[in-house]
Amino acid sequence: MAKKEELDEETLAFIQWCIEVERFLVAGGATVKEAQDHIEEQAEWFTDQYYNDLTPEEAAKEALA
């Protein structure tokens, strides 16, 4: 059986940030599946937004624009 990989704090923080972005995308009219697919397809862009210190709400607004 494979050993479970431990995620570092920074990765966990980014995942939590993406979960919040997803909520704002859904509030903006996307389905959960659409929001998840968009975050996955644009992972590099969202990573940049995270490291540019955008809030999840700001990143979702930019993505919906």
Contacts in CASP RR format, 6 or more apart in sequence:
PFRMAT RR
TARGET T0000
AUTHOR 0000-0000-0000
METHOD contacts of the structure
MODEL  1
MAKKEELDEETLAFIQWCIEVERFLVAGGATVKEAQDHIEEQAEWFTDQY
YNDLTPEEAAKEALA
7 15 0 8 1.000
14 47 0 8 1.000
14 50 0 8 1.000
17 50 0 8 1.000
17 56 0 8 1.000
18 39 0 8 1.000
18 46 0 8 1.000
18 50 0 8 1.000
18 56 0 8 1.000
20 56 0 8 1.000
20 57 0 8 1.000
21 35 0 8 1.000
21 39 0 8 1.000
21 46 0 8 1.000
21 56 0 8 1.000
21 59 0 8 1.000
21 60 0 8 1.000
21 63 0 8 1.000
22 32 0 8 1.000
22 35 0 8 1.000
22 36 0 8 1.000
22 39 0 8 1.000
23 56 0 8 1.000
24 56 0 8 1.000
24 57 0 8 1.000
24 59 0 8 1.000
24 60 0 8 1.000
24 61 0 8 1.000
25 34 0 8 1.000
25 35 0 8 1.000
25 38 0 8 1.000
25 39 0 8 1.000
25 60 0 8 1.000
25 63 0 8 1.000
25 64 0 8 1.000
26 32 0 8 1.000
26 35 0 8 1.000
27 60 0 8 1.000
28 60 0 8 1.000
28 64 0 8 1.000
30 38 0 8 1.000
30 64 0 8 1.000
38 63 0 8 1.000
39 46 0 8 1.000
42 63 0 8 1.000
45 63 0 8 1.000
46 59 0 8 1.000
46 63 0 8 1.000
49 58 0 8 1.000
49 59 0 8 1.000
49 62 0 8 1.000
50 59 0 8 1.000
54 62 0 8 1.000
END
